[in-house]
C-alpha cells in the first residue's frame, strides 16, 4: 500500500482494519472530510528492541548464602514437593 484516501466516515467505521493495514504494509492514509484532506496517517517509527543487560546492576543485593534459603513455604507448588 502506498497511498490511500478515505473519508472520515469510512475511517471511523474501519479504523482498526486501516491501522492494521498501515502497520503491515506501510504507506500512508489521507483522511478527508467533505472531500478536503484533514489528516495523514502513517506508520510509526519502530525501534529495535534491546535487551536490558545490566539493568539491575547495583540495584539488587543478594545475601551471600542466597542459594541455601528455603522458600518452599512461600510457593504452593514447592509445598507439595516438600511434603
C-alpha positions, -999 to +999 in steps of 0.1 A: +000+000+000+015+033-010-012+060-005-048+056+002-076+082+006-106+075+028-134+097+041-137+104+078-169+083+079-151+053+063-121+058+086-144+058+117-161+026+106-129+007+096-103+024+119-087-008+133-085-025+099-069+006+084-044+007+113-035-029+108-030-023+071-007+006+077+012-015+102+015-045+079+021-029+045+033+006+053+023+036+033+000+064+043-037+071+045-051+105+038-083+111+058-108+135+042-138+154+055-162+166+028-136+159+002-109+180+019-078+164+033-077+169+071-052+143+083-025+119+071-019+086+089+014+069+085+034+041+102+052+048+135+089+046+137+098+012+151+129+010+172+147-023+176+142-039+209+173-041+230+179-065+259+182-045+291+215-061+300+228-049+333+195-030+341+195-044+377+232-039+383+238-021+415+201-021+424+197-056+438+217-072+466+216-109+474+228-124+506+260-144+503+241-177+511+211-169+489+211-204+474+206-220+508+175-201+517+144-223+519+114-207+500+092-238+499+068-223+524+060-194+500+050-213+469+022-238+466+040-259+440+070-263+463+049-272+493+038-304+476+075-313+469+085-307+505+058-330+520 
